[in-house]
Amino acid sequence: MSVRLIWAIVSTLLEEAALVAVVLWGLPQLDIHIPLAALIAVMVAWAAFAVFIYRKGTQALRKKPVVGLSDMVGSKGKVVNRLDPQGMVRIKGELWEAISVGGRVNTGKEVTVVGQDGLKLIVRRSKPDD
């Protein structure tokens, strides 16, 4: 078990213990009474949210970082706005301005990065028969 997972479990248990303390002891002092079923429902929802956040955080931490534009050469992506010869492509989940070296490329076609020009990517069709 990783330290991150243990910390997530411990912190969730502490948060839930604090919630129980507030609902069972703090709120009755203010003459506010919450049914036990509502407390249990809130705790289950809180635990489900904690699991969801842990999983999304783990996915984000495992994602390979993009170091720079030079690492984009050879990456494949899809055309978002037609390249005629300039347009937009989606590569690794990010939108980039791109220039096509092979002429017009329609939306939805797959392209490969062959270089860069400043902050613009230079791309060509991945499959010439497209």
Sequence and secondary structure as in RCSB ss.txt:
>XXXX:A:sequence
MSVRLIWAIVSTLLEEAALVAVVLWGLPQLDIHIPLAALIAVMVAWAAFAVFIYRKGTQALRKKPVVGLSDMVGS
KGKVVNRLDPQGMVRIKGELWEAISVGGRVNTGKEVTVVGQDGLKLIVRRSKPDD
>XXXX:A:secstr
  HHHHHHHHHHHHHHHHHHHIIIIIHHHTT    HHHHHHHHHHHHHHHHHHHHHHHHHHHS     GGGGTT 
EEEEEE BSSEEEEEETTEEEEEEESSS B TT EEEEEEEETTEEEEEESSTT 
